[in-house]
């Protein structure tokens, strides 16, 4: 985006002859500058494949920071779309350094240059759009606040979070004077929210206003399962052992009617539905089966998807686990007792419209400590922004 000063009136034929040549040369310089920026970005984007050494990355980073090409900043922002974490960090830090350099020489872009990059839903994604918004907020805080309501369902989660918080604050300010309007605004913020900590706060805001929230529904947590356990996990061998449920699953259909030989005798599948008011959809095999060590369990559900396309399974558990969908393995995490925070494991999947069989394998080891006894999981299905996708047969 090269901005030129207004042309002055030319007073001589000599100027008229020289000027086209000057502009032609200037155009070549700008073309070369853009090519240099593009090449530097290309090198940095290859960093996620481990194909670039540190010295070359640093040189390209410095080239971006020192660039006098007016389009450099925007090229870098666009380059962050669909970029891996390593390259994204390099480009983001180059953007920060370039912005500081432009500010120091009073050559920073204007709000009219930055705002279209934010309001256009097709130009920038996620972190890049949020960086652009931070620039706008620095240049013109009032204008940044004015456009925030339009970001309530934005593709940038950090921007969406700010918009949700702004709307919720409007509602909170009306709780004492206009509770009905407060409820309406906070409910709207809740519907748009995607970050778990923010959602929990909004639930706390809605509860005194008489709104009861089903968090398992809001988050897309699967509540209805078929369970079978315990199979053996002595010496942690169960993780690699394919017991009948996963053999049948790979063959195309699980038979829920037959008994199998478990660790201590014959075991059968049984139905289990979690309590929406307890444990946020947690399936606790210790409570269901009784406390055990060195054991493996399976959980299966038929998820009826209303849509076809990319989605995510997000699962939390203290245990080693595997996940299959549609008979294909989607995750294998051979780690015990690594914590159990919400959305601990994010697993990209592809849903088919209609029935999708989800199978989970959960292994507990033989550690005797009390903190090592947990044998549970919670699983949800969502889109790539964390918005719930609900099975169509859910009540």
Buried (B, 14 or more C-beta within 10 A) or exposed (E): EEEEEEEEEEEEEEEEEEEEEEEEEEEEEBEEBBEBBBEBBEBBBBBBEEEBEEEBBEEBBEBBBEBEBBBBBBBBBBBBBEBEEBBBBBBBEBBEBBBEBBEEEEEBBEBEBBBEBBBEBEBBBBBBBBBBBBBBBBBBEEBBEEBBEEBBBBBBBBBBBBBBBBBBEBBBEBBEEEBEEBBBBBBBBBEBBBBBEBBBBBBEBBEEBEBEBEBBBBBBBBBBBBBBBBBBBEEBEBBEEEBBBBEBBBEEEBEBEEEBEBBEEEBEBEEBEBEBEEBBBBBBBBEBBEEBBBBBBBBBBBBBBEEEEEBBBBBBBBBBBBBBBBBEBBBEBEEBBEEBEEBBBEBEBEBEEEEBBBBBBBBBBEEEEEEBBBBBBBBBBBBEBBBBBBBEEEE
